[in-house]
Amino acid sequence: MKFSLKSGRFFRDQWVQVRSYAEIAATLDADGKFEGVPFSAEMARYCGTRARVFRRADKTCVAGHGMRRMKATVFLQDLRCDGEFHDGCQRNCLLFWKEAWLKPADHDAEPPSIDPATVHEVRRAAERLPTRRGDRYICQSTELYDATQNLSRWNIAPWLRDIAHGELTIGAFLEIVTRTLTHRVFGWRDPGALVGAEGKKRKGDLNLESGSWINVKESKGIEAELDPNGHNCGLSFTPSMAQHIGGRYQVEFPIKKIIIEQSGKMVNLTNTVALKGVNCAGTCTKNCPRNEILFWRESWLRRVDAGK
């Protein structure tokens, strides 16, 4: 059973309606932000539509800075950035929604009608939202550090709220505590971390496409393509990927380019794919709610026939 705390108004599985673009625009500053969070141009298409809350974002991992606090922000189910206004970035990030941009909705009521003329007007307005600053891209990920606040690694209140909101089980909480103690206090390697040896590593040459079926190789096969830091040509095999070792999955799409969160620069990728339904569960990152897609080198995978 879930119960509400004073930390926010919207909670997991609650239905909400995205406010009109005019209402949202009224909250934005000159940089197109509210409380440091940009309203991305890719979000405008959802104005007036209904969605279900996926997770609260009272805390979130920020690349290079660990876990940080946020306020009055949620993720909505399956609403991800498609990179349309950011030169086709394929990070496929879940979008951060400030609660001020949402209102409660009744899922059983008649769906709101959206005038096509309004959709066109909103799109034109979205095209004017800032997406670059010089040679640096501006998006919710690149601005995330400034939109968050410091969170002590020993402050367990956010995780207790996760338990109260039904977003974290007690067992998963104990796993997070164990991982923190073994890694931070004793310096032991994360249980899911894999590392390899020095030497040249292959990215793979499977030429995978959307819909291709693969098996994730066993640990030894993956370690053969990792360096001593657990990287393959700069791409890490994260502990959250270990639970998928030996599994059979379908390719969601090949990943060709992504914006790096810390630098705001676009980088090109080769021989790398996303797998359907395989996202970061957040356990190894203290229950981070971002549900990010995982990047798989083809050398960690083995192509299989669809019928096998």
C-alpha positions in Angstrom: 0.0 0.0 0.0 1.4 3.4 -1.0 0.8 6.6 1.0 1.7 10.2 0.1 4.4 12.2 1.8 4.8 16.0 1.7 7.7 15.7 -0.7 5.5 15.9 -3.8 2.1 15.7 -5.4 2.4 13.0 -8.0 3.3 9.4 -7.4 4.0 6.2 -9.2 1.1 4.9 -11.4 -0.9 8.1 -10.9 -2.4 9.5 -14.2 -1.6 13.1 -15.1 -2.2 15.5 -17.9 0.6 17.6 -19.4 -0.4 21.3 -19.3 -0.8 23.3 -22.4 2.3 24.8 -24.0 1.2 28.3 -23.0 0.9 27.3 -19.4 4.3 25.7 -19.4 5.9 28.6 -21.3 4.7 30.9 -18.5 6.9 29.0 -16.0 10.1 29.2 -18.1 12.9 31.7 -17.7 14.9 33.4 -20.5 16.9 30.2 -20.9 13.8 28.0 -21.3 14.2 26.5 -17.9 12.1 26.1 -14.7 14.1 25.5 -11.5 17.1 24.7 -13.7 15.4 22.0 -15.7 15.0 22.9 -19.5 11.7 22.2 -21.1 13.1 20.4 -24.1 11.7 21.0 -27.6 11.1 17.2 -27.8 8.6 17.5 -24.9 6.2 19.9 -26.7 4.4 17.1 -28.6 3.1 15.8 -25.3 1.3 19.0 -24.3 -2.3 18.3 -23.5 -1.8 14.5 -23.5 -2.2 12.1 -20.6 0.4 9.8 -19.1 1.1 7.7 -16.1 3.8 8.5 -13.6 6.7 6.1 -13.8 8.9 7.2 -11.0 9.5 10.2 -8.8 12.8 12.0 -9.4 13.5 13.3 -5.9 17.0 12.1 -6.5 18.9 11.2 -9.7 22.4 10.1 -10.8 24.4 12.8 -12.5 27.3 11.7 -14.7 30.6 12.5 -13.0 28.9 13.6 -9.8 27.0 10.7 -8.3 23.6 10.9 -6.8 22.0 14.4 -6.3 18.7 15.8 -5.1 15.9 17.2 -7.1 12.6 18.7 -6.1 9.0 18.4 -7.5 10.0 16.3 -10.6 8.8 13.0 -12.0 9.3 10.7 -15.0 6.3 9.7 -17.1 5.8 6.2 -18.4 7.6 5.7 -21.8 8.0 9.4 -22.5 11.5 9.5 -23.8 13.5 12.1 -25.8 13.8 11.0 -29.5 16.6 13.6 -30.2 14.6 15.2 -33.0 15.7 18.7 -32.1 19.2 17.6 -31.0 20.5 16.3 -34.3 19.3 12.8 -33.7 20.9 12.0 -30.4 20.1 8.4 -29.6 20.5 8.3 -25.8 16.7 7.9 -25.6 16.5 9.5 -22.2 13.4 9.5 -20.0 12.2 13.1 -19.8 12.2 15.0 -16.6 8.8 16.6 -15.9 8.5 19.4 -13.3 5.2 19.0 -11.4 4.3 22.6 -12.3 4.0 21.3 -15.9 1.4 18.7 -14.9 -2.1 18.4 -13.4 -4.1 15.4 -12.1 -6.0 13.4 -14.7 -8.8 10.8 -14.6 -7.7 7.9 -16.8 -11.3 6.8 -17.3 -12.5 10.1 -18.5 -12.8 11.0 -22.2 -9.3 11.7 -23.7 -8.7 15.4 -24.3 -9.1 16.5 -27.9 -6.1 18.3 -29.4 -6.6 20.7 -32.3 -4.2 20.0 -35.2 -3.7 23.8 -35.5 -2.6 23.9 -31.9 -0.2 21.0 -32.5 1.4 23.0 -35.4 1.6 26.1 -33.3 3.2 24.3 -30.4 5.8 22.7 -32.7 6.8 26.1 -34.1 7.2 27.4 -30.6 9.2 24.4 -29.6 11.6 25.0 -32.5 12.5 28.3 -30.8 13.6 26.7 -27.6 17.4 26.7 -27.1 19.2 23.5 -28.1 22.8 24.8 -28.5 25.2 27.1 -26.7 28.1 27.6 -29.1 29.4 24.1 -29.9 27.8 22.6 -26.8 24.3 21.0 -26.9 21.8 22.1 -24.3 19.3 19.4 -23.0 18.0 18.1 -19.7 21.0 15.8 -19.3 23.7 18.4 -20.0 22.0 20.8 -17.5 21.3 18.2 -14.9 24.1 19.2 -12.5 22.8 22.8 -12.2 19.2 21.6 -11.8 20.1 19.4 -8.8 21.6 19.8 -5.3 24.1 18.0 -3.3 23.0 14.8 -1.5 25.2 13.2 1.2 26.0 9.5 0.5 25.0 8.8 4.1 21.6 10.5 3.9 19.2 7.5 3.7 15.9 9.6 3.8 15.4 9.6 0.0 15.6 5.8 0.0 13.1 5.5 2.8 10.8 7.7 0.8 11.3 5.3 -2.2 10.2 2.4 0.0 7.2 4.4 1.2 6.2 5.3 -2.4 6.5 1.7 -3.6 9.5 2.4 -5.7 12.0 0.3 -3.8 11.7 -2.9 -1.9 13.4 -3.5 1.5 15.5 -6.2 -0.1 16.7 -3.9 -2.8 17.5 -1.2 -0.2 19.6 -3.7 1.7 21.4 -4.6 -1.5 22.2 -0.9 -2.1 23.5 -0.6 1.5 25.7 -3.6 1.0 27.1 -2.4 -2.3 27.8 1.0 -0.8 29.6 -0.4 2.2 31.7 -2.9 0.2 32.7 -0.4 -2.5 33.0 2.8 -0.5 34.2 1.6 2.9 36.1 -1.6 2.0 37.1 -0.7 -1.5 35.9 -4.0 -2.9 34.8 -4.3 -6.6 31.1 -4.2 -7.3 29.7 -7.7 -7.6 28.5 -7.2 -11.1 31.7 -5.5 -12.4 33.7 -7.3 -15.1 37.3 -6.4 -16.0 39.7 -7.8 -18.6 43.4 -7.6 -19.5 45.6 -5.2 -21.4 45.7 -5.5 -25.2 43.7 -4.5 -28.2 39.9 -5.0 -27.9 37.3 -5.5 -30.7 34.1 -3.6 -30.9 32.6 -6.5 -32.9 31.4 -6.9 -36.5 27.9 -8.4 -36.3 26.2 -5.6 -38.3 23.2 -5.9 -36.1 19.9 -4.1 -37.1 16.7 -3.4 -35.3 14.9 -6.7 -34.7 18.0 -8.9 -34.8 18.2 -11.6 -32.1 21.2 -12.0 -29.9 22.5 -13.8 -26.9 24.6 -11.9 -24.4 27.9 -13.8 -24.1 29.0 -15.5 -20.8 31.4 -13.6 -18.5 34.6 -14.9 -19.9 33.6 -14.0 -23.4 32.8 -10.4 -22.3 36.0 -10.1 -20.2 38.1 -11.0 -23.2 36.9 -7.7 -24.8 37.4 -5.5 -21.8 40.5 -3.7 -20.5 41.6 -3.6 -16.8 39.1 -0.8 -16.2 36.2 -2.7 -17.6 36.0 -0.7 -20.8 35.9 -1.6 -24.4 37.4 1.2 -26.6 36.1 3.7 -24.0 32.7 2.1 -23.4 32.1 0.5 -20.0 30.4 -2.7 -19.2 28.4 -1.5 -16.2 27.5 -3.7 -13.2 23.8 -3.4 -14.1 24.5 -5.3 -17.3 25.7 -8.4 -15.5 22.2 -9.6 -14.8 21.6 -10.0 -18.5 24.7 -12.3 -19.1 23.6 -15.4 -21.0 20.2 -13.9 -21.9 18.5 -13.8 -25.3 17.2 -10.4 -26.5 16.1 -8.5 -29.6 18.0 -5.4 -30.8 16.0 -2.2 -30.3 18.2 -0.1 -32.6 21.9 0.4 -33.5 23.3 3.4 -31.6 25.2 5.8 -33.9 25.6 9.0 -32.0 24.9 10.4 -28.5 25.4 13.6 -26.6 27.8 13.2 -23.7 26.2 14.5 -20.5 29.4 16.1 -19.0 30.6 17.9 -22.1 27.5 18.5 -24.1 29.4 17.2 -27.2 28.0 14.8 -29.7 30.1 11.6 -30.3 29.7 8.9 -32.9 29.5 5.2 -32.0 30.0 2.1 -34.0 29.2 -1.6 -33.4 26.9 -0.6 -30.5 23.3 -1.4 -29.9 20.4 -1.0 -27.5 18.4 -4.1 -26.6 14.6 -4.2 -26.2 13.4 -3.9 -22.6 17.0 -3.8 -21.3 17.5 -0.6 -19.3 19.4 0.3 -16.2 17.4 -0.8 -13.1 19.3 1.6 -10.9 20.2 -0.9 -8.2 24.0 -0.5 -8.6 23.4 3.3 -8.7 21.4 3.6 -5.5 18.0 3.2 -7.1 18.5 6.0 -9.7 15.1 6.4 -11.4 16.4 7.5 -14.9 15.9 4.0 -16.4 18.6 4.7 -19.0 19.2 2.4 -22.0 22.3 0.3 -21.8 24.9 0.5 -24.6 26.1 -3.0 -25.8 29.2 -3.6 -27.9 28.6 -6.2 -30.6 31.7 -8.0 -29.3 29.8 -8.8 -26.1 27.0 -10.4 -28.0 26.4 -13.4 -30.2 23.9 -13.4 -33.1 21.2 -16.1 -33.0 18.4 -17.2 -35.3 14.9 -15.8 -34.4 13.6 -19.4 -34.0 16.2 -20.6 -31.6 
